[in-house]
């Protein structure tokens, strides 16, 4: 990946989604008519075709697997792409409230239950590792209100499609709008109501970032989540939903900080330390489910 970081971020924000609405609808119709197992079989064919031509994704997959000390051949990378596709299509079943189709095992769920009972609200930090939707579905079962913060413009098709079919789990999306002065106020209101604010903290899309060590090499991680958490003055937890074929999800939650401290006198150092702590924990969870890493681009590029 080449070019200035600002230009790369803008291209990402403006990128059109891959695939067509017709193709997405076919997958949803197959899932609706025949269930989870048949659609996962269909994915094997779709992903094989994709893997033959997705050079950048395959190259990024091989790079990640090399850093993890894993096999890097075509079939190993194909299996990782397939795992991503399986988690992505399982999102449909979670949105429909059909978490009964999978086995969900929770680890550290007591932290979220206690946070809800306290009425304080909290920030949840995740990553493009496994399935955040599985964690969200489990949270809904516990009566947790989760507001997902992010850029959704380049995922508009799939979000519209899921919304059009309705379902048992309603995701609250809070769109990041650069320069919107009401953005922080909306999030503060969520926290004051005792709700959860969820962010993915592994991709640098816009705003500040720091270069930290991740899986043995420098990589840029965003720092905006820690500035946000410090301003909201609420507990912060790390959450991951790791998928193990054919139907098991292990959901993890662990405390990160209460609250996050970002002193003005040493702001840069504090943000770098928070980003490094998150990268360290992310690396540890990668080793629990290596094929759940779903960042299929040059993650270690200094321009990414």
VEXGUMAR-999336 format. One line per 2 residues: their letters; for each residue x, y, z of C-alpha. Coordinates in nm, 4 decimals, padded with zeros to 6 digits, m for minus. Layout:
# residues N
A	X,Y,Z; ...
This chain:
# residues 304
XX	00.0000,00.0000,00.0000; 00.1450,00.3318,m00.0992
XX	00.0605,00.6999,m00.0666; 00.0118,00.9455,00.2156
XX	m00.1854,00.8241,00.5186; m00.4532,01.0930,00.4695
XX	m00.5124,00.9888,00.1084; m00.5324,00.6209,00.2038
XX	m00.7868,00.6911,00.4775; m00.9999,00.8961,00.2387
XX	m00.9966,00.6169,m00.0203; m01.1034,00.3715,00.2507
XX	m01.3894,00.5951,00.3651; m01.5134,00.6444,00.0095
XX	m01.4611,00.2834,m00.1048; m01.7602,00.1028,m00.2486
XX	m01.8505,m00.2299,m00.0999; m01.7428,m00.5424,m00.2840
XX	m02.0134,m00.7602,m00.4263; m02.3678,m00.6890,m00.5351
XX	m02.6933,m00.6636,m00.3472; m02.8213,m00.9509,m00.5606
XX	m02.5403,m01.1772,m00.4397; m02.5970,m01.0768,m00.0796
XX	m02.9675,m01.1404,m00.1107; m02.9059,m01.4867,m00.2551
XX	m02.6938,m01.5772,00.0466; m02.9595,m01.4441,00.2831
XX	m03.2336,m01.6348,00.1018; m03.0325,m01.9583,00.1176
XX	m02.9695,m01.9006,00.4870; m03.3374,m01.8298,00.5480
XX	m03.4663,m02.1272,00.3505; m03.2135,m02.3952,00.4408
XX	m03.0330,m02.2823,00.7544; m02.6787,m02.2303,00.8678
XX	m02.5086,m02.5529,00.7544; m02.6071,m02.5323,00.3839
XX	m02.5017,m02.1689,00.3515; m02.1634,m02.2534,00.5038
XX	m02.1223,m02.5227,00.2359; m02.2036,m02.2687,m00.0344
XX	m01.9405,m02.0368,00.1097; m01.6680,m02.2923,00.0395
XX	m01.7259,m02.2477,m00.3328; m01.7605,m01.8693,m00.3173
XX	m01.4469,m01.8224,m00.1074; m01.2434,m02.0571,m00.3271
XX	m01.3262,m01.8450,m00.6310; m01.2446,m01.5273,m00.4385
XX	m00.9119,m01.6654,m00.3122; m00.7987,m01.7364,m00.6685
XX	m00.8096,m01.3670,m00.7582; m00.7804,m01.1724,m00.4304
XX	m00.4069,m01.1193,m00.4451; m00.3874,m00.8405,m00.1880
XX	m00.5982,m01.0287,00.0655; m00.3995,m01.3493,00.0160
XX	m00.0692,m01.1624,00.0436; m00.1818,m00.9948,00.3664
XX	m00.2999,m01.3299,00.5012; 00.0375,m01.4906,00.4287
XX	00.2153,m01.2011,00.6015; 00.0038,m01.2388,00.9154
XX	00.0437,m01.6156,00.9228; 00.4212,m01.5842,00.8841
XX	00.4316,m01.3550,01.1887; 00.2281,m01.6131,01.3792
XX	00.4537,m01.9016,01.2701; 00.1691,m02.0704,01.0793
XX	00.1492,m02.2428,00.7405; 00.1245,m01.9903,00.4564
XX	00.0185,m02.1991,00.1565; m00.2905,m02.1416,m00.0559
XX	m00.5146,m02.3787,00.1388; m00.4132,m02.2356,00.4757
XX	m00.4991,m01.8827,00.3597; m00.8165,m02.0090,00.1914
XX	m00.9245,m02.1582,00.5251; m00.8723,m01.8231,00.6978
XX	m01.0762,m01.6392,00.4324; m01.3447,m01.9038,00.4736
XX	m01.3479,m01.8474,00.8479; m01.4113,m01.4776,00.7850
XX	m01.6975,m01.5566,00.5463; m01.8513,m01.7966,00.7979
XX	m01.8434,m01.5348,01.0746; m01.9850,m01.2751,00.8361
XX	m02.2819,m01.4918,00.7374; m02.3428,m01.5957,01.0985
XX	m02.4120,m01.2276,01.1551; m02.7420,m01.2835,00.9733
XX	m02.8489,m01.5457,01.2258; m02.7474,m01.3259,01.5198
XX	m02.9464,m01.0340,01.3794; m03.2441,m01.2683,01.3458
XX	m03.2059,m01.3624,01.7110; m03.1023,m01.7200,01.6238
XX	m02.8020,m01.7529,01.8541; m02.9488,m02.0922,01.9461
XX	m02.7935,m02.2283,01.6244; m02.4447,m02.2006,01.7728
XX	m02.2755,m02.2843,02.1000; m02.1870,m01.9707,02.2965
XX	m01.9420,m01.9943,02.5847; m01.8740,m01.6838,02.7921
XX	m01.5561,m01.5949,02.9781; m01.5623,m01.2846,03.1975
XX	m01.9297,m01.2093,03.1369; m01.9592,m01.1156,03.5028
XX	m01.7759,m00.7898,03.4314; m02.0469,m00.6758,03.1904
XX	m02.3261,m00.7856,03.4226; m02.1668,m00.5914,03.7109
XX	m02.1197,m00.2863,03.4889; m02.4865,m00.2956,03.3933
XX	m02.5891,m00.3319,03.7577; m02.3792,m00.0302,03.8545
XX	m02.5648,00.1879,03.6067; m02.2416,00.3630,03.5066
XX	m02.2145,00.2499,03.1469; m01.8839,00.1424,02.9906
XX	m01.6718,00.1460,02.6771; m01.6075,m00.1869,02.5014
XX	m01.2962,m00.2195,02.2863; m01.2854,m00.4874,02.0192
XX	m01.1042,m00.5600,01.6946; m01.1471,m00.7281,01.3564
XX	m01.0823,m01.0603,01.5270; m01.3626,m01.3133,01.5274
XX	m01.7198,m01.1890,01.5554; m01.8310,m00.8792,01.7395
XX	m02.1899,m00.9648,01.6468; m02.1696,m01.2806,01.8600
XX	m02.0675,m01.0688,02.1594; m02.3479,m00.8242,02.0839
XX	m02.6082,m01.1014,02.0568; m02.4993,m01.2448,02.3917
XX	m02.5153,m00.8969,02.5431; m02.8714,m00.8575,02.4210
XX	m02.9649,m01.1788,02.6016; m02.8278,m01.0241,02.9230
XX	m03.0275,m00.7067,02.8676; m02.7249,m00.4945,02.7739
XX	m02.7796,m00.1931,02.5502; m02.4816,m00.1660,02.3127
XX	m02.4164,00.1310,02.0854; m02.1680,00.0452,01.8096
XX	m01.9508,00.3392,01.7025; m01.7799,00.3453,01.3651
XX	m01.7750,00.4386,00.9973; m02.0618,00.2596,00.8259
XX	m02.0702,00.4318,00.4878; m01.8736,00.1540,00.3156
XX	m02.0902,m00.1158,00.4776; m02.4208,00.0446,00.3890
XX	m02.5426,m00.2367,00.1633; m02.5161,m00.5172,00.4129
XX	m02.6582,m00.2997,00.6924; m02.9583,m00.2027,00.4760
XX	m03.0113,m00.5635,00.3800; m03.0062,m00.6857,00.7393
XX	m03.2393,m00.4057,00.8458; m03.4833,m00.4824,00.5641
XX	m03.5313,m00.8377,00.6876; m03.5812,m00.7271,01.0460
XX	m03.4939,m00.9651,01.3279; m03.4674,m01.0200,01.6983
XX	m03.1501,m00.8199,01.7646; m03.1434,m00.4486,01.6894
XX	m02.8001,m00.2918,01.6637; m02.7667,00.0726,01.7633
XX	m02.5198,00.2327,01.5242; m02.3530,00.5645,01.6015
XX	m02.1904,00.7026,01.2883; m01.8624,00.8889,01.3306
XX	m01.8904,01.2215,01.1529; m01.5630,01.4188,01.1505
XX	m01.6242,01.7682,01.2828; m01.9628,01.6875,01.4371
XX	m01.9678,01.8647,01.7733; m02.2722,01.6658,01.8872
XX	m02.0959,01.3312,01.8518; m01.9435,01.3361,02.2017
XX	m02.2690,01.4563,02.3527; m02.4553,01.1586,02.2050
XX	m02.2009,00.9153,02.3466; m02.2044,01.0843,02.6876
XX	m02.5818,01.0469,02.6966; m02.5433,00.6751,02.6232
XX	m02.3002,00.6311,02.9126; m02.5179,00.8350,03.1502
XX	m02.8108,00.6044,03.0685; m02.5974,00.3088,03.1775
XX	m02.5468,00.1817,02.8216; m02.2355,00.0466,02.6509
XX	m02.0363,00.2192,02.3778; m01.8472,m00.0270,02.1561
XX	m01.5548,00.0587,01.9287; m01.3134,m00.1443,01.7178
XX	m00.9670,m00.0281,01.8189; m00.7370,m00.1928,01.5652
XX	m00.7808,00.0038,01.2409; m00.6478,00.3533,01.1815
XX	m00.9123,00.5191,00.9679; m00.9081,00.8836,01.0730
XX	m00.7583,01.0809,01.3565; m00.4514,01.0188,01.5689
XX	m00.2602,00.6933,01.5913; 00.0583,00.5534,01.7401
XX	00.3085,00.3027,01.6123; 00.3417,00.0176,01.8616
XX	00.4781,m00.3352,01.8583; 00.2317,m00.5981,01.7408
XX	00.3285,m00.9590,01.6760; 00.6936,m00.8607,01.6663
XX	00.6801,m00.5637,01.4282; 00.5644,m00.1995,01.4338
XX	00.2011,m00.1359,01.3420; m00.0182,00.1708,01.3757
XX	m00.3101,00.1603,01.6188; m00.5673,00.4372,01.6658
XX	m00.5708,00.6316,01.9913; m00.9056,00.8078,01.9618
XX	m01.0812,00.5413,02.1687; m00.8650,00.6226,02.4712
XX	m00.9252,00.9978,02.4386; m01.2965,00.9221,02.4180
XX	m01.2899,00.6875,02.7189; m01.0939,00.9424,02.9251
XX	m01.3499,01.2114,02.8448; m01.6428,00.9846,02.9327
XX	m01.4794,00.8798,03.2629; m01.6201,00.5299,03.2626
XX	m01.4808,00.1739,03.2829; m01.3246,00.0244,02.9724
XX	m01.3317,m00.3464,02.8851; m01.1738,m00.5522,02.6072
XX	m01.4157,m00.7895,02.4326; m01.3646,m01.0586,02.1668
XX	m01.5880,m01.3261,02.0156; m01.3697,m01.6075,01.8806
XX	m01.5161,m01.8618,01.6397; m01.4215,m02.2306,01.6379
XX	m01.5726,m02.4409,01.3611; m01.8222,m02.5735,01.3165
XX	m02.0471,m02.3827,01.5593; m01.8724,m02.2686,01.8766
XX	m01.8157,m01.9072,01.9821; m01.6020,m01.8239,02.2842
XX	m01.6832,m01.4762,02.4132; m01.4198,m01.3029,02.6234
XX	m01.4362,m00.9903,02.8363; m01.1626,m00.8482,03.0561
XX	m01.1069,m00.5123,03.2319; m00.8800,m00.2633,03.0563
XX	m00.8962,00.0523,03.2709; m01.1264,00.2313,03.5156
XX	m01.1005,00.5010,03.4077; m00.8540,00.5606,03.1226
XX	m00.6056,00.8305,03.2199; m00.4687,01.0696,02.9564
XX	m00.2910,01.3516,03.1433; m00.2370,01.6677,02.9415
XX	00.1182,01.6952,03.0658; 00.2180,01.3602,02.9121
XX	m00.0566,01.2927,02.6620; 00.1516,01.1311,02.3855
XX	00.3209,00.8836,02.6177; m00.0080,00.7853,02.7850
XX	m00.1842,00.7245,02.4530; 00.1073,00.5181,02.3258
XX	00.1023,00.3057,02.6412; m00.2727,00.2418,02.6092
XX	m00.2351,00.1458,02.2423; 00.0529,m00.0883,02.3286
XX	m00.1469,m00.2576,02.6053; m00.4343,m00.3151,02.3669
XX	m00.1998,m00.4486,02.0962; m00.0461,m00.6895,02.3484
XX	m00.3850,m00.8264,02.4503; m00.4967,m00.8457,02.0879
XX	m00.1887,m01.0515,02.0073; m00.2669,m01.2871,02.2950
XX	m00.6204,m01.3459,02.1669; m00.4890,m01.3956,01.8132
XX	m00.2962,m01.6931,01.9460; m00.6156,m01.8411,02.0929
XX	m00.7781,m01.8464,01.7475; m00.5174,m01.7620,01.4800
XX	m00.7579,m01.8051,01.1876; m00.9941,m01.5409,01.3313
XX	m00.7743,m01.2491,01.2169; m00.9792,m01.0588,00.9573
XX	m00.7627,m00.7621,00.8580; m00.6861,m00.8593,00.4993
XX	m00.4618,m00.5691,00.4053; m00.1041,m00.4626,00.4811
XX	m00.1648,m00.4128,00.8513; 00.2021,m00.3511,00.9313
XX	00.2478,m00.0799,00.6696; 00.3453,00.2527,00.8290
XX	00.1055,00.4220,00.5833; m00.1910,00.1939,00.6594
